[in-house]
């Protein structure tokens, strides 16, 4: 006969020691402009999934791509400035 028991790890999966550290939260905060830019690009791409993109749609996608590239550049340049070298 097999006994059914709860798994203690599943019950305490969100214990205090499992919370993100300050360094992890700072890293997420530093990457937020990139995340937001990628979400804007995804939104622009989703809009044209089921239709032929018009001129406005194409401009929106190009602008979103440039925003993603700029956010990545700014993130990398900021990391280089903080470490004193090239990221």
Secondary structure, DSSP 8 states (H G I E B T S, - for coil): -------HHHHTTT-GGGS--HHHHHHHHHHHHHHHHHHHHHHHHHHTTTS---HHHHHHHHHHHHHHHHHHHHHHHHHHHHHTS--
